[in-house]
Amino acid sequence: MVPLSYYLVLSGILFACGVTGFLIKRNLITIFMSIELMLNGVNLSFVAFAAHWHALSGQVFVFFVMVVAAAESAVGLAIIIAVFRTRETLNVDQVNLLKL
Amino acid sequence: MLHLILFLAFGAVCVAGAVNLLVQRHPINSALSLVVVMGSLAVEYLLLGAEFVAAVQIIVYAGAIMVLFVFVIMLLNAGEEEYSNKSRVAHVVGIPGVLIGCVLIGWVLVERSHTEAVAVGALPGAPKDIGWLLFHDYLLPFEVTSILVLIAIMGAVVLAGRPEPVQQSKKES
């Protein structure tokens, strides 16, 4: 028997780690992995709420989130490859064409 | 009691993996610690009675998506991360801000949300029920996601494909 709030705290920790990684990391691929970490944290809260309210819809939403995450990672990694081809770097500090 | 112990053990593994993702400087180490996070999250889903989600988590996330990540890391030969310490505001304000935010959110979630515990077998999370929901109540979103995945595949091929005319013009110039 685990209270719902424990799952929500774990989900919040994962999401916070994802946000922190998104902000402090300088490698494009690692930033992308931080986004996946955030999605995982949200998925955990979806499943926890589904279990709490005895509604299976939450698990179906997790399925949809996973599909969108898969599509997003496919397109995102393709963009990363394209960026690496044109800029020859993965460091986001050096991808600054739009900077004044 | 056993559930609580399992939850705490795998939650600790999960958080350790997430923190390791932040600490490691080489992308391949971050990717492998993300696999650890996803695997332990699958166990958490099993504890919540969501067998289908746990299986899909292992197959799709820890399998397919992470293989894609590792493949791209190898393809681009990504090296160690270089830091550029340009912002001092981040060091001064960021760490206390994160700590305060975490404590506040955790306190609200633990103290203010009056929730009771969920028995593990209480929820029907069998793949049969999920499939019934997916192909009856959520049929339209399911079909829309198939179109989304199709567009994503085409977009990935177009984006990652080698732009031939540009390279030829580079060689000429």
Interface residues (C-beta under 8 A of the other chain):
Chain A: M1 V2 P3 L4 S5 Y6 Y7 L8 V9 L10 G12 I13 L14 A16 C17 G18 T20 G21 L23 I24 K25 R26 N27 I29 T30 F32 M33 S34 E36 L37 N40 N43 L44 V47 A48 A50 A51 H52 H54 L56 S57 Q59 V60 V62 F63 F64 M66 V67 V68 A69 A70 A71 E72 S73 A74 V75 L77 A78 I79 I80 I81 A82 F84 L90 N91 D93
Chain B: H3 L4 F7 G11 C14 V15 A18 V19 L21 L22 P27 S30 A31 L34 V37 M38 L41 E44 Y45 L47 L48 G49 A50 F52 V53 V56 Q57 V60 Y61 A64 I65 L68 F69 V72 I73 L75 L76 A78 E81 E82 Y83 S84 K86 A90 G94 V98 G101 C102 I105 G106 L109 V110 S113 T115 E116 A117 V118 A119 A122 L123 P124 G125 D129 I130 L133 L134 D137 Y138 P141 T145 L148 V149 I151 A152 I153 G155 A156 V157 V158 L159 A160
